[in-house]
Amino acid sequence: MKNQETVLVTGGTGFVGMQIILQLLEKGYKVRATVRNLKSVDQVKNTLKANGIESFENLSFVQTELTKNENWDNAIKGCIYVLSVASPVFFDKPKDEEEAIRPAREGILRVLKFAKKEGVKKVIMTSNFGAVGFTQFDKNRTTTEKDWTNTNNKAVSVYERSKTLAEKAAWEFIEKEGGDLEFVTINPVAILGPSLDAHVSGSFHLLENLLNGTMKAIPNIPLNVVDVRDVADLHIRAMETPEANGNRFIASADGQISLPKIAELLRNKRPEIAQKVSSRKLPNFVLKIVSLFNAQAKEGVLLTKMNRNVSNQKAKNTLHWKPIATQENTILAAVDSITKYNLLK
């Protein structure tokens, strides 16, 4: 299959970015990927080669960063589509929250401004479910793309706040200054599944903490997960489908799964590495008590309150997307990647 269009993928070394690059190359697109350091190019090529890519004539790289203007014109020039995947990620609470949020907001605005300047047709932004449903507590209705996380809720983490504010800033730019530039956001829940290399998503830390015994007792927190291959597929479908313009799309497998169920799955299906997975459950009332003086527990309480009846129907209807992986298979594939790349500490 030959596609003449050139697609820019930001964050070419990332867990999602590399999966998108792989699928685009398989579909015959010309791909340009941004990397923070050109020294990582060989690693990306070796990883793609190990996953079936035999020729790199359709793949090129540009060194640039979200925090600087340098080289973005060269990165975007000649591209029909831009998949803005790269975003700052942090797991420890920063001393200055604004310093953590600013790079996410300014990064996507930088991409959009250069995309408009260079005549790009459509930008697809990798946002997050953290921008959609983290304060949707009404369990009598479905969470959809119409929902937005309330960033004033003090239990919302800096990461979710940054994703929400960055996406809102992007939509505001499109409305006020976008002109003919088309724009779509993909809002994935916890991204798991098989990794192409040792670079994994932040969601893997949850599995690592279960497997290494850090989580001594397991709170009854429901979760939504999605396979990285499905997330990549959804980005490309949003890029190719005209009707996607102006829309948000939640990326989630069907249904939900709780932390205790995940722990049980690991013990049953991967017993050889699940010896430290706890079978003890942490009652919600204990979590609430701990949350009074622990920020992580406060976020945990928020997760217990969230409505996890999440709809992926819009992606199915508009983009004819169908998740290839069940939640269980996605989780087990992630665990196998943890083992393969020796990520357990």
N, C-alpha and C positions, 0 to 999 in steps of 0.2 A: 504493500500500500504506500503510495507516494503523496505526501502533502507538501505543498510548496511554501506554506506559511512558516515564518520564524516565530518561535515562542520563547519569551524570556521567563526563566524560572529563578526566582531569588531564593537564596539559601540552598545552593546546590549540594552541599555536603550533609544536609539535615535528613532526619528520619523520613519525613513526608516528602521533602523536596527531591530526594534521590529516587523514591518510588515513582513520583510524577515524571521525572526525567526518563526513567526506564520505560514507563508506559507510552510516553510521547514518542520515544525513539522506535518502539515496537510498532507504533502506528505510522511511522514514516515522516514525522515532523522534523524540521530543523530546530534544534534546541540550543539556546544560549543560556548558560547558567552563571549566576553570580557567586563568587566565593570571596571570603575575607582575605585569603592568602592563596596565591597561585601554587604554593607548595602542596596544596591538598588535591590538585588536579589529577596526579597519577593515582592517588588513592581512590578517587571517584571512578576513574576509568577502570582500574583493576576490579573494583566492586561490580561495576556494570558488566564487565567482561565475564566475571564469575557467574553472572545471572543471565547470560545468553546473548549479550550485545557483542557482535563480532566486528562491526565497523564503527569508527568514530568520525566519519566524514560529515555527519550531520550534527555534531556536538562541538560547541566552542565555549570558552570561559572568559569572564571578565572579572577583574578584581575590583570590588567596591564594597562600601559599608552603608548601612541604613542611616548612620549618624553623620554622614558627610555627603556633600554634593558631588565630590570628585568622581568622575568616570560614569555617572549615571546616564549622561547623554550618549556615551559610547555603548553602554549596556543596552539601552532601549532603542537606539536608532535602527530603523529597518524592521522592527518587530511588529507583528500584527496583534499579538496577544501578550499580555504580561500576567503571569501567575505570581502574585506577591505572597510568597510562603514564609519568608524569613521574618522573624520577630524576636525581640529580646525575651529571654526566659530566665526566671529567677525563682529559687525555692526558699531562700532565707529572707525574712522580712527586712527590707532595706531601712537604713536609718532615716532617709528622706524619701518618702513615698513618691513625691513629685519627680524626683530625679529618676525613679524607676519607671514611672508612667510616661514621662516625656519622650523617651526614645521610641516607644511603640507608636505614639500618636504622630510624632514628627516623621517617623520612618515611612508610614503609609502615605502621609501627605506628600513627602518627597517623591515617592514612586508615582503618585497620581499626577503631580505637577509636571514631572518629566514625561510621563506617558502622554499627557495632553499636548505638551510642546512638540513631541515627536510624532504625533498623529496616530497613536495606537488606537485600535478599534475597541478593545475590551480589556479591562483589568479584572482579574479574579483575586479576591483577598481571602487568605486563610484567617478567619476570625476564630471564634471558639464558642462552645455552648455556654461558657462562663459569661458571655455577653447576652445570653438569651434567658436562661431559666433559673439562675441561682437564687432569685428571690420570688419565684413563682411557687407559693405555698398552698394554693387551692388544689387539693387532690381530687376534686370533683370534676375537674375539666382537664383537657389535654394541653400540654405545653407545646406551643407552635412558634413559628418565626415571627409572629406578631408581638411576642413577649420580649421585654428588655430587662436585664438585671438592674436593680436599683443600687447604684454605686454609693449611696449614702448609708446603706446598711453596714454597720461596723464589722459584722462577721464576714463580709465579702473580702476575700484575700486581695492583695495588691495585684497579683497576676490577673485575676478576673476583672478587677477594676480597670487595669491597663487595657485589656482586650475590649471591654465595653466602651471606654472613652475613645480608644483608637478607632473603633468601627463607627461610632457616632460622628467623629470628626471627618471620617472618610465620606460618609453619606452626606454630611453638610457641605463638604467641598463639591461633591458631584451635583448637588442641588443648586448651589450658588455659582460655581465656576466650571463645572464639568463640560458644558457645551455638548458636543456629540459623543463624548467619551462614555462608553457603556461600562457598567460596573455591577459586580455580583459578589456576595460574600458566602463562604462556606463555613458553617459553624459546627465543628465536630465535637462530640462528647469525648470521653477518654479514649485516646488512640492507642491501640495495641496491635497485635498481629506479628507477622514475621518481619524481622529487620534484615536489611541487605548487608549491614555491617555492624560494628559495635556501637554506632551512634544511634541511640534509641530515644523515644519520647519521655517526657517527664512522668507519664502515667505508669511507666515500668517500675518506678520507685515503689509504688503500692505493692506490686507483686514481689519485688525484692524484699520489702519489709515483712511480708508474710513468710517468705521462704527462709530468710535468715534469722527468724525468731524475734526480731525487733518488736513486732506487734504481739505482746504477751496475751492480750485478750482482745477479741474481735468485736467491734461495735456493729450493731445491726443497721448498717448503712446501705441503702440500695444504690446501685450504679447503672449507668448506661455506658456501653462500650461500642467501639466501631473498629473494624479492621483497616489498617493503613492502606491496603490495596483498594478497598472500597472508597476511602477518602480521596486517593489519587484519581480513581475513576470518576468520582463526582466532580472534581475540579475540571477534568477534561470535558465531561459532558456539559458542564456549565459554560465552558469556553466555546464549545461547538454549537450549542443550542441558542438560536436567536431569542426565544421566549424567556430565556434565563435572565436577560437584562433587567436590572432594577430590583432584583430579588435576593433574599437571604434563603439559604438552604441548610437545614439541620442534617448533619451526617451522623446517623446512629443505626446500629443493628436493631432488629425488631425486639421489643420487650426490654426487660431490665433484669439485673442479677444482683444479689446482695453480697456483701463481703463474706459472711459466713458460708454462703453457697460457693463462692470462689475458693475459699479455704478447703471446703469439702471436695471440690473438683480437683484441686491440687493433690490432696491426700489420696484420692481414689485413682487418678489418672497418671500422676507423676510421683509415685511414692518414693522413688529412689532419691529425689531431691527435696522431698516435702517432710522430712523427719522433724524439722523445727517448726512446722506450721501448727499454730496453736488450735486446740479444739475448744478452748474456753471462750465464752461470749461475755462481752462487756454490756451490762444493762444500760439502757439509755439514760436512766436517772443518775447513774454514776458519771456518765459522760457530761451531763448537765452540771453536776457539782464541780467536776474538774475544770469545766469551761469558765468558771468564775475567775480563775487565775491562770489559765493556760490558753494562749491564742490558737494553737493548733486544735485543741479540744473545742474551742468556740466555733471554728470552721467545721468541725465534725458535727456539732449540733445543728448547724445550718444545713449540712448535707442530709441529716435525718428528717428535717422539715421539708426539704425540697420535693416538689412533685416530680416523680420520675416517670410519669405516664407521658412520654415524649413522642411526638408524631414525626415520622419521616415521610409522610404521605406526599408532601409537596415535591420532594425530590423524585419520588416514584412517578407522580403524575406528570410533572413538567419535563423532567429529564429522562424519563423511562429508566430510572436507576433502580437496581435491585441488589441489596447486599449479597455478596457471594459467600460470606462466612457467618456462621452462627456465633453468638457470644462465647459459647464454650470453646469452639474451635479457635476463635480469635485469641482467647486467653491462653490456651495451650500452645499456640504458635509463638506467642510472646515468651512463654516460659521456656520453650525450646531454644529461642534465640538467646535468652539469658544464659542457658547452659552452653550453647554453641560458642558464644563469645566470652564466656567466663566472666560474666558481669556480677556474679554473686559475691558479696564481700562479708 
